[in-house]
Amino acid sequence: MWPRILYLFCVFYSLKVGAITMEEFSSELMKSHPYFLQQTLSEKVSIIDQKDSLVYSDWTIQAGASGSYASGEDQSSKLYDDRYITGYEVSAAKKYPNTGSSLTLGHSWNITDTDVSSVNTNLNSNSFSVDYKRPLRQNKGGLNDRLVADIATIDSQSKQISLQEQSENYLASKLKKFIDLAQAQEKEKLYRDQFELSKEQLSLAEKKFNQSLIEKTTLLQEQDSYARADQQWLQSRLDLANLQQELSSLIGMNTNNMTVELDLFERQAIAQIDTANFVTKSRTLQQLDFDKLKLKRQLVTYKDKNKANVNLTMGIASQGEHDKFFKSLSNRDYSWNVGVDLSYPINPVKESLDIQRAEINIAQIDAQKSEKVIDLEQQISFLVSQINLLNELMTINAKQVQLANQKIAEEAIKYKEARGQKSLLISAQKSANQALLSSLQTATNYQKTIIDYQASIDQLLD
């Protein structure tokens, strides 16, 4: 008896001193597990992708240099013997996504070295120009230029929702493992208690058999009961060790210290929600809304590309020439131009197919949303019903455990007063343990269903 009491005391002490609560486990898991680190990095990548889609609005610099030579000594149409031309060109261009317009700044310089009848002349020529182009019909306001950036922004928002949903599902699966570990701890204690009771009952049966008070078949039944109790206890220890190993590796804890503190029989108040209102705002439907938003944005561009392409163009330039470089900068002529160019796509097959495809995909998403609404409403209703039924079953199980304990007390009194047998007291204790095991399974299912419900209404991460 004393070894059993000492063992139970050690188990109780270890659970209370080194035990980890569900909140602590959840916090440590989200803080240290590589899965959540990957989720954080994925979110950062989506932000970078969004920024990358805006690079077209930066200034673009282009530069070039060239040199050329032409001989005209043997051609009467050329008024020179030799000509060398050296120069460079530099330009800077920028697109403005809010208007669809583009601005180009240009500068060029050439020096022409000409030999005529052994007389050498040099001519420096340079130019500066500013050109502006703005769409008036197709791509007005930069609608098509911003497509990639707009899609990237929507993708970034959708990615955040998706990562939250994935994180919540992963957390739910591990919290249910945590509940399994709490159950395994209790089962190991109950099966050990069953083993000790079976061992004690077998000892009584052996004594009775030796005194010819029972048949051989009765003794064999007790031996079989003892063997099954031993097997169940061994299996419960194996299950407990596996779960301790699995969960300790998730949070980097020593396996020997992986004990949990959780009252499986604690009743919990569930959040009351307006199911129809919640479903329309759920993460699942938000992701579909983002998919639809991307298609609608693409559809706007596809339709816009069917319009006439009308562009306003304006430019101003100055050009100077002189045999001296610096004087060529001040000796200048000026020019300007204003114009409108027009083009119109005839029978744009690709754009028409793109429009049809986008409209069909939008209709498909609407159908998916309707299906998801039905599925989510049914899922939430089912989980609430399950929680209520399991709650009632826990109440019934509690009464059964209470009755079993009353029977133990009654048999203990009868045995103490020599009106009952020790074997009957042991049987009552074993029956009480079986009632506890049944109640424990119901409580475990109840706690897991609570987790599923919290995940289904997007509240597990809150």
KACORCOR-V31732 format. One record per helix or strand of 2 or more residues. SS is the DSSP state (@ for helix, = for strand). FROM is the first residue (numbers start at 1). TO is the last residue. Records with the same first field share a line. If there is no record, write none. Layout:
# KACORCOR-V31732
SS=FROM-TO / FROM-TO
This chain:
# KACORCOR-V31732
@=2-18 / 22-32 / 34-52 / 55-57 / 140-142 / 147-210 / 216-251 / 255-257 / 275-281 / 283-304 / 325-330 / 349-416 / 422-456
==60-71 / 82-96 / 101-116 / 119-135 / 309-322 / 332-343
